[in-house]
Amino acid sequence: MARAIPLTSLRRSLPKPVARRRTGWIFIIPSLVMIVLFALPLLALILRAAGSDFLISIAAPSALQALRVSLVTSTLSLCVTLLCGTPLAYLLARSQFPLKPWLETLIDLPIVLPPSVAGIALLMAFGRNGMVGPSLSLLGIHLPFTTAAVVMAQTFVSGPLYIRAARIGFTDVDVQLEEAATVEGANAWQLFREVMIPLAGTALLNGAILCWARALGEFGATILFAGNLEGVTQTMPLAVYIGLERDLAIALALSVMLVAVSILLLTSARRLERRED
């Protein structure tokens, strides 16, 4: 009776190029489907924008105002995240306290929430009839449909990306280095500034890039909480949405600009990852 040949032995006996050719097509064909799905819309967008007056459209007053609002608000959102999110990520990485898993879930939740849900949640909390809206009104503070509301919406949806990356970066720092710095007399602030920040710097910078890119492309939460006021709350994604009805050339030009900025940011993040490896 013939003895069955183990599958592992059969794989070892086959020449490597033959084995790769036989298994490669199983992965290549569905991979090509996904690549076409990702690449074809972007290619169509670029070709259609190239066929229009790109420079004239991008220099239109409404496009320049949307560009200005996007750059200002996304940069402010990143600054708020860096100032408040970095200490929070450090506490999550190096401290143990009750309900920590629940806090981590709370922070990661905006990553998976639909943007429209995030916008409604912000409106229910900080709107004029929201949870803290009346108290803010007594102080003369009205957040909805202002530039500050854009920053809050962007921070809400993009901040968790930075906090998550920073938390992983701080966690990867060797505990022995932290103990050695403490033995040498470093206080908590010196340890954080001179040891933790430099060693986790790549993760922090990578998280900041992703955070800024997400804030720049935010749409759903912004339009619900901040509205779409030209020159005040109208960011580039909102201008693209309005441009579909008013001026398609402006929508195409802003879309290509957002794609270009996203490619630049993602390429920078990939280079940081390769340098870290």
Buried (B, 14 or more C-beta within 10 A) or exposed (E): EEEEEEEEEEEEEEEEEEBEEEEEEEEEEEEEEEEEEEEEEEEEBBEBBEEBEBEEBBEBEBBEBBBEBBBBBBBBBBEBBBEEBBEBBBBBBBEEEEEEEEBBEEBBEBBEBEBEBBBBBBBEBBBEEBEEBEEBEEEEEBBBBBBBBBBBBBBBBBBBBBBBBBBBBBBEBEEEEBEEBBEEEBEEEEBBEEBBBEBBEBBBBBBBBBBBBBBBBBBBBBBBBBBBBBEBBBBBBBBBBBBEEEBBBBBBBBBBBBBEBBEEBEEBBEEBEEEEE
